[in-house]
């Protein structure tokens, strides 16, 4: 029977689409590999399953030029990979370090530029500055989930808040660019302000989370106050530390 000529004989096998994925960034402040290994083990030990095989970006931008020259980048990679982390990109570093990264199939990312220091006063008149239009405001949207979030599920609210009207099970992960509201037991992982919004908050009626984070600052359930279990609480960032308090 002849095929329908209106049908596409070669349907697309793959698709390339843009997406929003948040990756942890490992900022290196020392060239002491042993100290890096020691501190990383301490940090990862607080949430081993969360970071196991996690893709990360290695950022050398905080190091001075002479420190970058003396850094044993191969040893750094071996240390990071030995702790079950998966470097997928690097930023900063010397040309030789970047070549080594590329040889290991690690992407070399552009440096993050900071504002330069103001120039000393001179008799020259400053060049007129071009008018820069203000950034377009992001229209906040709210994503509502009215069913339990099961183990292994990952839900992300892009550009706004996330509201979950049921339980978030252990092993589940919920993420939002804005605030997170959970009107049920929160037993999995909740990450608010994942694009860097340090003003984001997490509101929950029963906090039993494996991990909570705001703007990349995280905290595990170790040492949580038992008196707050089963109570309505809020989580916010203060002085680079997460604060959990009842409402």
Secondary structure as GFF3:
##gff-version 3
##sequence-region A 1 247
A	DSSP	beta_strand	24	27	.	.	.	ID=ss1
A	DSSP	alpha_helix	33	45	.	.	.	ID=ss2
A	DSSP	alpha_helix	48	51	.	.	.	ID=ss3
A	DSSP	beta_strand	54	59	.	.	.	ID=ss4
A	DSSP	alpha_helix	65	70	.	.	.	ID=ss5
A	DSSP	alpha_helix	73	82	.	.	.	ID=ss6
A	DSSP	beta_strand	85	91	.	.	.	ID=ss7
A	DSSP	alpha_helix	95	103	.	.	.	ID=ss8
A	DSSP	beta_strand	107	109	.	.	.	ID=ss9
A	DSSP	beta_strand	141	145	.	.	.	ID=ss10
A	DSSP	beta_strand	154	157	.	.	.	ID=ss11
A	DSSP	beta_strand	160	164	.	.	.	ID=ss12
A	DSSP	beta_strand	173	176	.	.	.	ID=ss13
A	DSSP	beta_strand	180	186	.	.	.	ID=ss14
A	DSSP	beta_strand	189	192	.	.	.	ID=ss15
A	DSSP	beta_strand	202	207	.	.	.	ID=ss16
A	DSSP	beta_strand	211	214	.	.	.	ID=ss17
A	DSSP	beta_strand	217	220	.	.	.	ID=ss18
A	DSSP	three_ten_helix	226	228	.	.	.	ID=ss19
A	DSSP	beta_strand	233	238	.	.	.	ID=ss20
A	DSSP	beta_strand	241	246	.	.	.	ID=ss21
###
